[in-house]
Amino acid sequence: MMDFIDEAAMSEMMNALRLMTRGAYALQHLRIQTGLRLCANFRDKLKESVEEEEETEDREEQFRQLNMFKGRRQRGEKPAPAPE
């Protein structure tokens, strides 16, 4: 079936495939960057709130939520909706 495709057409198809692959990797890089920034901001806010409040129960709950959030991100699950 592919025997009748000439060299120029094959070259065009390979270039298109390279461009799509490069675009997919660029999108994945942006997704990872965004996730890392989100976690960094969340950790920063946790530290600020821990400094303001010295209650260990609240701190344990916040770190439990952070670990749960990290586990969901690693499994590729969507985040849970915010409580209203």
DSSP file (Angstrom, degrees, kcal/mol; ACC not computed):
  #  RESIDUE AA STRUCTURE BP1 BP2  ACC     N-H-->O    O-->H-N    N-H-->O    O-->H-N    TCO  KAPPA ALPHA  PHI   PSI    X-CA   Y-CA   Z-CA
    1    1 A M    >         0   0    0      0, 0.0     3,-0.6     0, 0.0     4,-0.0   0.000 360.0 360.0 360.0 -43.2    0.0    0.0    0.0
    2    2 A M  G >   +     0   0    0      1,-0.2     3,-1.1     2,-0.1     0, 0.0   0.437 360.0  91.4 -86.3   0.0    2.8    2.5    0.9
    3    3 A D  G 3  S+     0   0    0      1,-0.2    -1,-0.2     0, 0.0     0, 0.0   0.787  81.3  54.4 -67.2 -27.8    5.0    1.2   -2.0
    4    4 A F  G <  S+     0   0    0     -3,-0.6     2,-0.4     2,-0.0    -1,-0.2   0.451  79.5 107.6 -90.8   0.6    3.7    3.8   -4.5
    5    5 A I    <   -     0   0    0     -3,-1.1    -3,-0.0     1,-0.1     2,-0.0  -0.661  67.1-133.6 -79.8 127.6    4.4    6.9   -2.3
    6    6 A D     >  -     0   0    0     -2,-0.4     4,-2.0     1,-0.1     5,-0.2  -0.206  22.6-100.4 -78.4 173.0    7.3    8.8   -3.8
    7    7 A E  H  > S+     0   0    0      1,-0.2     4,-2.3     2,-0.2     5,-0.1   0.858 119.0  53.1 -62.0 -40.4   10.3   10.2   -1.9
    8    8 A A  H  > S+     0   0    0      2,-0.2     4,-2.2     1,-0.2    -1,-0.2   0.911 109.8  47.6 -65.5 -43.4    9.0   13.8   -1.8
    9    9 A A  H  > S+     0   0    0      1,-0.2     4,-2.2     2,-0.2    -1,-0.2   0.901 112.2  49.8 -65.6 -39.6    5.7   12.8   -0.3
   10   10 A M  H  X S+     0   0    0     -4,-2.0     4,-2.3     2,-0.2    -2,-0.2   0.896 109.8  51.2 -64.5 -40.3    7.4   10.6    2.3
   11   11 A S  H  X S+     0   0    0     -4,-2.3     4,-2.3     2,-0.2    -2,-0.2   0.905 109.7  50.1 -63.8 -41.6    9.7   13.5    3.2
   12   12 A E  H  X S+     0   0    0     -4,-2.2     4,-2.3     1,-0.2    -2,-0.2   0.907 110.7  49.5 -61.7 -43.0    6.7   15.8    3.7
   13   13 A M  H  X S+     0   0    0     -4,-2.2     4,-2.2     1,-0.2    -2,-0.2   0.893 110.2  50.2 -65.3 -39.6    5.0   13.3    5.9
   14   14 A M  H  X S+     0   0    0     -4,-2.3     4,-2.3     2,-0.2    -1,-0.2   0.906 110.5  49.8 -65.6 -41.2    8.1   12.9    8.0
   15   15 A N  H  X S+     0   0    0     -4,-2.3     4,-2.3     2,-0.2    -2,-0.2   0.903 110.6  49.9 -64.1 -40.6    8.4   16.6    8.5
   16   16 A A  H  X S+     0   0    0     -4,-2.3     4,-2.3     1,-0.2    -2,-0.2   0.905 110.7  50.1 -63.4 -40.9    4.8   16.9    9.5
   17   17 A L  H  X S+     0   0    0     -4,-2.2     4,-2.2     2,-0.2    -2,-0.2   0.890 109.5  51.0 -64.6 -39.6    5.2   14.1   12.0
   18   18 A R  H  X S+     0   0    0     -4,-2.3     4,-2.6     2,-0.2    -2,-0.2   0.916 110.3  49.4 -63.0 -43.1    8.3   15.8   13.4
   19   19 A L  H  X S+     0   0    0     -4,-2.3     4,-2.3     1,-0.2    -2,-0.2   0.909 111.3  48.5 -64.4 -41.8    6.4   19.1   13.8
   20   20 A M  H  X S+     0   0    0     -4,-2.3     4,-2.2     2,-0.2    -1,-0.2   0.896 112.3  49.2 -64.7 -39.3    3.5   17.4   15.6
   21   21 A T  H  X S+     0   0    0     -4,-2.2     4,-2.3     2,-0.2    -2,-0.2   0.924 110.7  49.5 -65.8 -44.1    5.9   15.6   17.9
   22   22 A R  H  X S+     0   0    0     -4,-2.6     4,-2.1     1,-0.2    -2,-0.2   0.903 111.6  49.8 -61.7 -41.2    7.7   18.8   18.8
   23   23 A G  H  X S+     0   0    0     -4,-2.3     4,-2.3     2,-0.2    -1,-0.2   0.891 109.4  51.1 -64.6 -40.2    4.4   20.5   19.5
   24   24 A A  H  X S+     0   0    0     -4,-2.2     4,-2.2     1,-0.2    -2,-0.2   0.910 111.0  48.0 -64.1 -41.7    3.2   17.7   21.7
   25   25 A Y  H  X S+     0   0    0     -4,-2.3     4,-2.3     2,-0.2    -1,-0.2   0.881 110.1  52.4 -66.9 -36.5    6.5   17.9   23.7
   26   26 A A  H  X S+     0   0    0     -4,-2.1     4,-2.1     2,-0.2    -2,-0.2   0.910 110.1  48.3 -64.6 -41.4    6.2   21.7   24.0
   27   27 A L  H  X S+     0   0    0     -4,-2.3     4,-2.2     1,-0.2    -2,-0.2   0.898 111.0  50.3 -64.7 -40.0    2.6   21.3   25.4
   28   28 A Q  H  X S+     0   0    0     -4,-2.2     4,-2.3     2,-0.2    -2,-0.2   0.898 108.7  52.6 -64.8 -39.6    3.7   18.7   27.9
   29   29 A H  H  X S+     0   0    0     -4,-2.3     4,-2.4     1,-0.2    -2,-0.2   0.920 110.4  47.7 -62.0 -44.2    6.6   20.9   29.0
   30   30 A L  H  X S+     0   0    0     -4,-2.1     4,-2.5     2,-0.2    -1,-0.2   0.884 110.0  53.0 -64.4 -38.7    4.1   23.8   29.6
   31   31 A R  H  X S+     0   0    0     -4,-2.2     4,-2.1     2,-0.2    -2,-0.2   0.913 111.2  45.9 -62.5 -43.2    1.8   21.5   31.5
   32   32 A I  H  X S+     0   0    0     -4,-2.3     4,-2.5     2,-0.2    -2,-0.2   0.918 111.9  51.5 -66.5 -43.4    4.6   20.3   33.8
   33   33 A Q  H  X S+     0   0    0     -4,-2.4     4,-2.3     1,-0.2    -2,-0.2   0.925 110.6  48.7 -58.8 -45.4    5.7   23.9   34.4
   34   34 A T  H  X S+     0   0    0     -4,-2.5     4,-2.4     1,-0.2    -1,-0.2   0.912 111.1  49.8 -62.5 -43.4    2.2   25.0   35.3
   35   35 A G  H  X S+     0   0    0     -4,-2.1     4,-2.3     1,-0.2    -1,-0.2   0.901 110.7  49.6 -62.8 -41.2    1.8   22.2   37.7
   36   36 A L  H  X S+     0   0    0     -4,-2.5     4,-2.4     2,-0.2    -1,-0.2   0.900 111.5  48.7 -65.5 -40.0    5.1   22.9   39.4
   37   37 A R  H  X S+     0   0    0     -4,-2.3     4,-2.5     2,-0.2     5,-0.2   0.908 110.3  51.8 -64.9 -41.1    4.2   26.6   39.8
   38   38 A L  H  X S+     0   0    0     -4,-2.4     4,-2.2     1,-0.2    -2,-0.2   0.928 112.2  45.2 -61.0 -46.1    0.8   25.7   41.2
   39   39 A C  H  X S+     0   0    0     -4,-2.3     4,-2.7     2,-0.2    -1,-0.2   0.890 111.6  52.8 -65.3 -39.5    2.4   23.4   43.8
   40   40 A A  H  X S+     0   0    0     -4,-2.4     4,-2.3     2,-0.2    -2,-0.2   0.921 111.0  46.5 -63.4 -43.2    5.1   25.9   44.7
   41   41 A N  H  X S+     0   0    0     -4,-2.5     4,-2.2     2,-0.2    -1,-0.2   0.897 112.4  50.5 -65.3 -39.7    2.4   28.6   45.3
   42   42 A F  H  X S+     0   0    0     -4,-2.2     4,-2.1    -5,-0.2    -2,-0.2   0.921 111.3  47.9 -64.5 -43.6    0.4   26.2   47.4
   43   43 A R  H  X S+     0   0    0     -4,-2.7     4,-2.4     2,-0.2    -2,-0.2   0.903 110.2  53.0 -62.1 -41.0    3.4   25.3   49.5
   44   44 A D  H  X S+     0   0    0     -4,-2.3     4,-2.1     1,-0.2    -2,-0.2   0.913 109.8  47.4 -62.3 -43.0    4.3   28.9   49.9
   45   45 A K  H  X S+     0   0    0     -4,-2.2     4,-2.4     1,-0.2    -1,-0.2   0.864 109.4  54.7 -66.6 -35.3    0.8   29.7   51.2
   46   46 A L  H  X S+     0   0    0     -4,-2.1     4,-2.3     2,-0.2    -2,-0.2   0.925 107.9  49.1 -62.1 -43.8    0.9   26.7   53.5
   47   47 A K  H  X S+     0   0    0     -4,-2.4     4,-2.1     2,-0.2    -2,-0.2   0.908 111.2  49.8 -63.1 -42.3    4.1   28.0   55.1
   48   48 A E  H  X S+     0   0    0     -4,-2.1     4,-1.7     1,-0.2    -1,-0.2   0.928 113.2  45.3 -62.3 -44.5    2.6   31.5   55.6
   49   49 A S  H  X S+     0   0    0     -4,-2.4     4,-2.3     1,-0.2    -1,-0.2   0.842 110.9  53.8 -70.5 -31.1   -0.5   30.1   57.2
   50   50 A V  H  < S+     0   0    0     -4,-2.3    -1,-0.2     2,-0.2    -2,-0.2   0.878 107.7  50.9 -68.7 -36.6    1.6   27.7   59.4
   51   51 A E  H  < S+     0   0    0     -4,-2.1    -2,-0.2     1,-0.2    -1,-0.2   0.872 113.1  45.8 -67.2 -35.0    3.7   30.7   60.6
   52   52 A E  H  < S+     0   0    0     -4,-1.7     2,-0.5    -5,-0.2    -2,-0.2   0.878 118.9  41.8 -75.0 -37.6    0.5   32.6   61.5
   53   53 A E     <  -     0   0    0     -4,-2.3    -1,-0.2    -5,-0.1     6,-0.0  -0.934  59.3-169.9-114.8 131.3   -1.2   29.6   63.2
   54   54 A E        +     0   0    0     -2,-0.5     2,-0.5    -3,-0.1    -1,-0.1   0.252  46.1 124.6-101.8  11.5    0.7   27.3   65.5
   55   55 A E     >  -     0   0    0      1,-0.2     4,-1.6     2,-0.0     5,-0.1  -0.607  50.1-155.0 -76.9 124.2   -2.0   24.7   65.8
   56   56 A T  H  > S+     0   0    0     -2,-0.5     4,-2.5     1,-0.2     5,-0.2   0.801  89.6  61.8 -70.7 -28.6   -0.7   21.3   64.8
   57   57 A E  H  > S+     0   0    0      2,-0.2     4,-2.0     1,-0.2    -1,-0.2   0.931 106.3  45.2 -63.3 -44.7   -4.1   19.9   63.9
   58   58 A D  H  > S+     0   0    0      2,-0.2     4,-2.4     1,-0.2    -1,-0.2   0.905 112.7  51.5 -64.5 -41.5   -4.5   22.6   61.1
   59   59 A R  H  X S+     0   0    0     -4,-1.6     4,-2.3     1,-0.2     5,-0.2   0.912 109.6  49.4 -63.3 -43.0   -0.9   22.0   59.9
   60   60 A E  H  X S+     0   0    0     -4,-2.5     4,-2.0     1,-0.2    -1,-0.2   0.897 111.1  50.1 -63.4 -40.0   -1.5   18.2   59.7
   61   61 A E  H  X S+     0   0    0     -4,-2.0     4,-2.2     2,-0.2    -2,-0.2   0.901 110.3  50.0 -64.9 -41.4   -4.7   18.8   57.7
   62   62 A Q  H  X S+     0   0    0     -4,-2.4     4,-2.2     1,-0.2    -2,-0.2   0.915 112.2  46.3 -65.3 -42.8   -3.0   21.1   55.3
   63   63 A F  H  X S+     0   0    0     -4,-2.3     4,-2.4     2,-0.2    -1,-0.2   0.841 110.2  54.4 -69.6 -31.8   -0.2   18.7   54.6
   64   64 A R  H  X S+     0   0    0     -4,-2.0     4,-2.2    -5,-0.2    -2,-0.2   0.913 109.5  47.8 -64.1 -42.0   -2.6   15.9   54.2
   65   65 A Q  H  X S+     0   0    0     -4,-2.2     4,-2.5     2,-0.2    -2,-0.2   0.894 110.8  51.3 -65.4 -39.6   -4.5   17.9   51.6
   66   66 A L  H  X S+     0   0    0     -4,-2.2     4,-2.6     2,-0.2    -2,-0.2   0.931 111.2  47.2 -62.9 -45.2   -1.2   18.7   49.8
   67   67 A N  H  X S+     0   0    0     -4,-2.4     4,-2.2     1,-0.2    -1,-0.2   0.882 112.0  50.3 -64.7 -37.9   -0.2   15.1   49.7
   68   68 A M  H  X S+     0   0    0     -4,-2.2     4,-2.1     2,-0.2    -1,-0.2   0.910 111.1  49.3 -64.9 -41.6   -3.7   14.2   48.4
   69   69 A F  H  X S+     0   0    0     -4,-2.5     4,-2.2     1,-0.2    -2,-0.2   0.914 111.0  49.3 -63.1 -43.7   -3.4   16.8   45.7
   70   70 A K  H  X S+     0   0    0     -4,-2.6     4,-2.2     1,-0.2    -1,-0.2   0.895 109.5  52.4 -64.1 -39.2    0.1   15.6   44.7
   71   71 A G  H  X S+     0   0    0     -4,-2.2     4,-1.6     1,-0.2    -1,-0.2   0.897 109.4  48.8 -63.6 -40.5   -1.2   12.0   44.5
   72   72 A R  H  X>S+     0   0    0     -4,-2.1     5,-2.2     1,-0.2     4,-0.7   0.907 110.6  50.7 -65.3 -41.1   -4.1   13.1   42.2
   73   73 A R  H ><5S+     0   0    0     -4,-2.2     3,-0.7     1,-0.2    -2,-0.2   0.899 109.6  50.5 -64.3 -39.6   -1.7   15.0   40.0
   74   74 A Q  H 3<5S+     0   0    0     -4,-2.2    -1,-0.2     1,-0.2    -2,-0.2   0.841 111.5  47.7 -68.4 -31.9    0.7   12.0   39.7
   75   75 A R  H 3<5S-     0   0    0     -4,-1.6    -1,-0.2    -5,-0.2    -2,-0.2   0.553 114.2-118.8 -84.5  -7.1   -2.2    9.7   38.8
   76   76 A G  T <<5 +     0   0    0     -4,-0.7    -3,-0.2    -3,-0.7     2,-0.1   0.665  60.9 150.5  80.4  17.2   -3.5   12.2   36.2
   77   77 A E      < -     0   0    0     -5,-2.2    -1,-0.2    -6,-0.2     3,-0.1  -0.467  51.1-108.1 -80.5 154.5   -6.8   12.8   37.9
   78   78 A K        -     0   0    0     -2,-0.1    -1,-0.1     1,-0.1    -5,-0.0  -0.547  43.6 -99.2 -76.4 147.3   -8.7   16.1   37.6
   79   79 A P        -     0   0    0      0, 0.0    -1,-0.1     0, 0.0     3,-0.1  -0.325  40.9-102.6 -67.0 151.2   -8.7   18.1   40.9
   80   80 A A        -     0   0    0      1,-0.1   -11,-0.0    -3,-0.1    -3,-0.0  -0.408  45.1 -95.4 -69.7 148.4  -11.8   17.9   43.0
   81   81 A P        -     0   0    0      0, 0.0    -1,-0.1     0, 0.0     3,-0.1  -0.324  46.4 -98.3 -64.9 149.1  -14.2   20.9   42.8
   82   82 A A        -     0   0    0      1,-0.1     2,-0.1    -3,-0.1     0, 0.0  -0.415  41.5-107.3 -68.0 139.9  -13.7   23.6   45.5
   83   83 A P              0   0    0      0, 0.0    -1,-0.1     0, 0.0    -3,-0.0  -0.413 360.0 360.0 -67.6 143.8  -16.1   23.3   48.4
   84   84 A E              0   0    0     -2,-0.1    -2,-0.1    -3,-0.1     0, 0.0   0.422 360.0 360.0-106.0 360.0  -18.8   26.0   48.4
